[in-house]
Amino acid sequence: VAADVGKIKAANPDAVFVYLNEEESARILKELKRQGVTAPLMGETTLIGQKVIELAGDAANGARGHVGLTTDAPVDLIKQFREKFSKKYNYVPDHNGLKGYLAVYMVKATTEKMGKVDPKKFADTLHGLTIKAADEPGILMDVTFDANGDIDRQSFLVEVVEGKQVVKQVLPKVK
């Protein structure tokens, strides 16, 4: 990692985009700090997730990026999920806990819409489906699947500040 960061430092970039797994992200953040690289650090969940923040410590501060989900989102239902989860399990959930929770309730809502369990029909039903938080208990934010099955929902620009993800901007659904 030291040699790679040395090359980055020598290049004097305007910004550094980091796309590694969580453990490697933590290592490179520590090394970037150790070598005094001051360029903005940009990435996504694997750069600015809770696990990376825990592993990298202060070196994670200032890292920024886009995340599809965060339990730090300024969304009332997500805040309630975080509070209930933390109270029950004695730790703050990360994006993976949130994804798992939402996946179960999306499967439930889609299956109930079909009226039976049918894997082929499930995929067909999901394409073009919008699941609204107001209509489906357990859904924490409105979610739409386009004709290809790609997900469309709010997402978030975050920055690590004092060891925590801080949502700087909520990005709207594309459509």
N, C-alpha and C positions, 0 to 999 in steps of 0.2 A: 504494500500500500504506500509506503514511504516514497518509493521511486515514482509511482504514478502521480502522487501529489506533487512531487518535485517537478515533474513535467508540466502539470497544471500551473503551478506557481510561476515557472519560467515563461509560460505562454502569456501570463498576465491577462487572463480573459475578462470580459465585461461581466460574465456570469458563469456559473458552473451548474450544469444539469446533471443530477445524480440519479441513476436508475439501477439500483442494486437490491439484493435481498436485505432484510432488516439488519442482520448481523453485520454484513459488509457495509451497509450504510452507516451504522454506528462507528465502525472502524475508520471509514474515510472521513467522517465528520471530526473525529478526534484528531486524526492526522492533519486535516486541513487547518484546524485550530492550532495544533502544535507548530506547524510550519508557517503560520501567520498569513494564510490566504484570506483575503478580505473581500473577494468578489461575492456577490449575492449567490446563495445556494438554492437551487430550485429543484423540485422533484414532485413526487406524488406520495401516496400512502406509505410506501416502503422507505421513504426518507423522513417523513414527519409523523409517523404513527407512534403510539404510546410505547411500544416495545423499543423502538429506536431511541426515543427520548430517555427511557430508563437506562439503556445501555450506553448512550453517548454522553449523558449528563449535560453539563453546561455547553458542550460543543454543539448540541442540537439547537441552541438558541439562535434565532435569526433565520433558520431554514424555512423556506416557504414552498407552497405547492398546492395542487388541486387534489381534493379528495371527494369521492362519491358519497361517502358516509363518514360521519364522526359523531360520537356521543357528546361532543361539545357544541353541536349545531344549535342555533337559536330557534329551535322548533319545539313548541310546547310538548308534543307527544314524545319526542325524543328525549327531552329533559326529564319527563316523567319516567320513561323507560330506564334512563341512567340512574335516577334516584332509587327506584324500586330494586333494580339489579344490585346496585351498590349496597343497599341496606340488607338484602338477602344473602349476598355472597361475600360481603366485606372487601370488595375491591371494585375499582371503576372498570367497566367493560370497555373494550376497544372496538374498532370497526368490525372485527370478525364476530364478536358477540352480537352486534347489531345486525350484521348480514345474516347470520344464522337465524335469529329471531324473525326478521322480516321474511326470509325465505319460507319458513314454516307457515306463516300467515298468508303469504302469496299463494302457496300451494293450496291451502285451505280454501281461500276465496275463489280460486280458479276451479277447484274440484266441486265446490258447492254450486258454482254457476253452471257446470256441466250436468250435475245431478248424479254422477256416478264416477267411479275410478276407471279411466281409460287412457293409457299413455299416449296413443296417437291423437285422440281427441283433445287431450290436455295441451299438446303443443299447438294444435290448430286453434284452440280457444285462447291461448295465451297471446298469439300473434294478433296485434291490433287491440288488445284489451287495456282498459284503464281501470285501475283499482284505486278508489278514493278512500282516504283515511276516515272521512266523515261517514262513509257507508259500511266500512268493514272494521270491526273491533280487532285490534292487533296490528293493523296497518298504521305505521307511524307517519307516513307522508305519501302524497299521491304519487302513483307510479303508472307509467304507460309503457307498453311494449309495442313497438312498431310492427309493420308487416313482416319484417325479417326476424322479429323476436328480440331486437336490441332494446335495452331499457332506456327510458327517458324520465328523469326526475330532477328535482333540485340537486345541486351539488355545491361545494364550498371551496373557497380559497382560504387557506389557513397559514399562519406563521407560528413558529414555536417561540413563545415568550415566557421567560422565567420557568422553563421546564414544562410548559403546558401548551396544548394546541389552542390557538385563539382564532376564531373565525373572523376573517377580515372582510369577506364579501360572500353573500349568498347568490349563487348563479341560478337563474330560472331554468325551468324545463326548456328544451329546444323548441318543442311545439306545444 
